[in-house]
């Protein structure tokens, strides 16, 4: 009686292809980290051997289904962070356009100052991590634990970054207001512990210095209520101000509410420019002139870099921002 044919194993495929078991596993699971020539050869060997993996063993051997992890840093309570700020939904929309049709999951995390939570995300990472926003220390920690990280904001030099031209956008906003004849241009800045906040402040300061204008500033977190309160303070301090550059659309919507509450009109008395071109800009009354940040394109680019395994430490790509003129100016 003929002997039963032994079932092929993943080790047999690896031996025939002259690669490691883990390389075969990455090819079978469509994970990055294998160059295209090796990937084609492994697939050829699998076809030639008619290898059919044991799905139970494959599931047990594989630590994770391939996934892109999107990480956001929350300040204070994490409740409602995803629904309360349109930036995050735009990041997810950009990631999802790339994952559509691929066998790659999307996982979303919010973290605070908990190093253990950051380490856990790094430990479980497979296809890679997109940092929606993160301070340099957290970003560098993730990068040390997991090389497959791309940030959407400038952080530590070692962390690959796909970012917007925040400073240039703020500069363009202020010069546009100046071109409208505005000479008392106040600013509501974002937080100084984020590169977006810092760079938009720098763009504003460079513009007013070149134009010979005074620095009329306030600010805080990227929140509608912060913009509302800051605008009230600025109007009390500088009742003759005639324009506001506001570092994000949510804050700008709050600023418009504050201006209207004092009996002033937008844009007749005070012109307002926001930053982002989010749904908050369209829904404000009047709709906001804003600097459009291409968040979806940036998130999609970061995701492709991770899936194509084509990102290295120190990588930088900067997207321009675009002025979108609406009723608030």
Secondary structure, 3 states (H helix, E strand, C coil): CCCCCCCCCHHHHHHHHCCCHHHHHHHHCCCCCCCHHHHHHHHHHHHHHCCCCCHHHHHHHCCCCCEEEEEEECCCCCCCHHHHCHHHHHHHHHHHHHHCCCCCEEEEEEECCCHHHHHHHHHHCCCEEEEEECCHHHHHHHHHHCCCEEECCCCCCCCEEEEECHHHHHHHHHHHHHHCCCCCEEEEECCCCCHHHHHHHHHHHHHHHHHCCCCEEEECCCCHHHHHHHHHHHHHHCCCCCEEEECCHHHHHHHHHHHHHCCCCCCCCCEEEEEECCHHHHHCCCCCEEEECCHHHHHHHHHHHHHCCCCCCCCEEEECCEEECCCCC
